[in-house]
């Protein structure tokens, strides 16, 4: 049995703009996806998840191996299936598998659960096939997984799921930030499922319709990311919070916020949060508040506003694998 686990992530700054080549600041959170795989003696793929149910398929061998679904909803396991197919193709071998998936990352919440699934599946499958992939190779295959499922994606979520910690990311360049101090955040889940892929497509359409205006918003988000990193390094958290608020205004202008997110963000700010914004794709999912010494007040306010508050530890370890 091979087990791989990867963390979820939050965006401090930069979501959506990062898809178009602007920088983002992302960090790993202490919630993980765990994928356990055992090799079978046939070509069957059997997947089980307590949250999502089960799926059965068969590996169809060819130039590009394909998982032919026999039973179950392939949409629920789209990232896992695509990660299997791409890893089989990369390694040049395939096999039947028994797979168990567990997660304490709320699905559809903007905490990069799909990235964590993709990374953990690629890593576990490669190990089952006795192939040692580098972290950069795992990241690239997981990115290709998201790209094929969503049609447009960035390396942000999969980079954090692989490397952990705090990352600056732009284009194909990933930089680990080692001088980020401990930061207290409260993540508030709206309990409204969100689809990152649909939000990415929505922003893409907006950019096609209004290219100059949207490009200006992206440039501002990129500037907020760079200035925000410097403010965090200097422990100027009040400034960081204000920059988060401006980033939220940009995301609202892109049409990816929602009434539920705005309600939780407003409640967090009213309770003393230094700043608050949505995190991830938007449309639902989660917001993140920089809380300083007001964590309990913000937790109570988010709960009273109808959200599920979660205190998060940031900058945790990335991909872990074990036999």
N, C-alpha and C positions, 0 to 999 in steps of 0.2 A: 504493500500500500504506500503510495506517494501522496503526501499532503503539502499543499501550498496555500499560503494565506497572504492577502494584500489589504492595505488600509484604504478606507475612503478618504475623501479630501474636501477641503473648503477653499474657495477663492477669497483671498483678501481683496484682490483687485484683478481686473483684466478679462473676466469671462466675456465671451462672444467676440470681443476685439481680437483676442488671441488667435482665433480661427483665421484672421486676415493678416497675420504677421506682426501684431503688436504685442508688447510684453505683458506677462501676467505673473502675479505672485500667488502661489498655491502652497498648501501645507497638508501633511498627512494628519488624520485624526485617529483617535483610539477606538475606532469601530472597524471591523474587518470582515472580509469574505473568505471563507475556507473552502477549498476544493480538494477532495480526496479521490484518488483514482487507483483502481486495481485492474491489471491486464487480464483479459479473458482469453479463452482458447478458441473463440470463434470470432465472427465479424460483427457481433451485436454491440450496440451502445445502449446501456441502461442508465438513466439519470434519475436521481431522486432528490427532492428538496422538501423539507417540512412546510415551507411557505408556498412553494409553487407547484407541488405535486410531482408527477413523474412523467418521463418521456422514454420511448423506445425507438431505436433506429438501427440501421444497418450501414456499415461502411461500404460504399461503392468505390472500388479501387479504380484509379485511372490516372491520367496526367495531373488532374486536379481532383483529389479524393473528395467525395461528397457524402454527407450523412443523409441517407434516405429515411425519412420519418415514417414509422409504422404506427405509432400511437402517441397521443399527447399533443399539446399545443406548442408548436415550434417557436411562436412569437415570445413565449415566456422564457425560452432558453436561447434566444437568437444569438446573443454574444458568445455563449458557451459553444454552441454548434459551430459558429463561424471560426472561433478560436481553434477548435479541434481541426477543422478542415485546413486552415492555413498552416497550422503546426505540422500536420501530416505531410502537407505539400513541401514545407521547408525542410523537414528532416528527410523526406523521401521514403518514409515507411509509415505504416498504419497498423492498427490492431483494434480488436474489440475492447470495450472498457466498461467497468462498473464505476459510476461516478456519483458521489454524494456532495451536495452543495449546502452550506449553511452560511448565515450572515446575520450580523447585528447592525448592519447599515440599513436604515429605512429605504426601501425601494422607491424609485421615482421621486426622490427627495432633493435632488441636486447635490448629493454628497458623493457623486462619482461611483456609485455601486457598479455600474456597467464596466467602468475602467478596472475596478478591482476584480470583477469576475473574469474579464478578458486576460489580465495579467496572470492571475492565479491559474487559470486553465492552460494558458500557453506554457507556463513553467512546469506544472504538474505533468502535462502530456509529454513534454520533451524529456523529463526525467524518467517517465515510464518507458519511453523508447530508448533509454540509455544515451541520450544526447544532452550534452552540457551547453546550453546557450548562455551567452554573455548577457548582462543586464541590458545593454543597448539593443541586443537582438530580441530579447523579450519585449522591451518597450516598442520596438518597431513592429513586431508581429501583432501586439495588442492594439497599436495604433491602426494598422491595416484592418484589424477586426472591426474596430469602431467605424472606420471609414466605409467599409463595405456594408455594414448594417445601417448606418445613418446617412450615407452618401457624402457627408461633409463632417469633418472632425478636426480636433487639435490634439497635440501630444500632451497637453496639460495633465489631464486626469491619469493617463496611463504612466506618465513620468513619475508622478507622486506615488502611484500604486506600486511602482517598481523600486524607486530610490528612497522614498520616505523623506522625512525632514521638511525643510522649507526650500522651495525651488523657485528660481527665476527662469522663465521660459520664453523664448522667442524663436519663431521658425523651427529649425531643427536643433537649436542650441539650448542646452539645459545647464544651469549653473546652480550648484548647491550653495546655499547661504548659511554660513557658519556663525555669524555674529548676531543672530536674531535672539533677543531675550525672551524669557517666558512671558506669554501673553494669555490673559484670561478672556475667554469668549463664552457666550451662551448661544447655542444654536437652537432656533425655534422652528419646529416642523409644523407647517400649516395643515398637515394630513390630507392635502389635496395632491394627488399624484401628478407628476409633471413628466413630460417627455422631452429630453434634451434634443433629440433629433428633430422633433416638430418645431421647437423653439429656434434651433439653428436654421432650419429651412425658412421660418418666418422672418428672421433677420436677413437672410440672404435675399428674400423677395423684396424686403424693404430697401436693401442696398441697391438692388436692380432698379427699383422705382425711383429712388432718391439718392443717387450715388454720391453727390457732393456733400449733402447734409449728413449722411450716415458716415462718410469718411471723416468728417470733422469730429463727430462723436467718438469714433474709434481713436483718433489722434489724441483727444482729451483723455480718454480712458488710459491710453498708453502713458501719457504724462503723469496721470494720477498714480499709476503703478510705480513708476521710477521715484517720484517724490515720496510716495507712501513707504517704500522700502527704506529710504534714508530717514524718514521720521521715526520708523520703528527701531532702526538701529540706534538712533539717538534717544530712544525711550520717550519721545515726544508723542505720547499716546493721545493727547487732546487733539493735536494736529492730525494724527492718523485717523481718528474718528471723524473729523470734519471731511477729510478726503474720502473716507468710505461713504459719507452722506452724499457727496458730490457724485461719486461713482454710481450710487443708487439712482440719482436723478438721471444720469446718462442711460442707465438700463431701463428706467421707466420710459424715457424718450424712444428707446428702441422697441418698446411694446412688449417687453418680456416680464414685467412685474404683474401683479394681480391684486385685487382688493384684499385677499387674505394675507398676502405678503405685506402689503402696505399697513394693514391693521397691526400685525405683529411688530413691524419695524417702528411704527409710531408709538406703540406701547413700550417698547424697549427704550426708546429715546426719552419718553416721558418719565420713565423710572430711573433715569440717570445714566443710561448707556452713553459712552463717549461718541459712538457712531454705530450705524447699523445699515445693512444692505442685504439684498438677496444673495444667495451663493449658488453657482451652477447655472443650469439652463434657464431657470425661472418658469413662469406660468403657474406656479404652485411650488411644492417642495419646501425648501428651508430658507431662512434668513440667518444671518450671523451678526451678533452684537459684540462690540468691544466694550467690556464692562468695568475694567479697573477694579475698584473695591466695592462695586455695587452689584455683584453677581446675584445675590439672593433677591434683591429688589427686582432685578430684571427677570429672574426666573419666575417670580410671582406674577409680574405684569404680563409676561408672555402667556402664562397659563390662564390668567384671567381673561385674556383676549382671545382665548380659544385655541391656542397653540400647544404643542408638546415641547417643553423646554428641556435642553440637554446641556449640561456642563461638559465641555470638551477639553481634552488634553491634546495639545498640538505638537507637531514635529516628531511623531513617533517613527519607529523603524518601518521600512518598506517591505518588500517581498521577503517571505520566509518560506523555506522548503525543508522537508524532512522525510525520511523513509519510515 
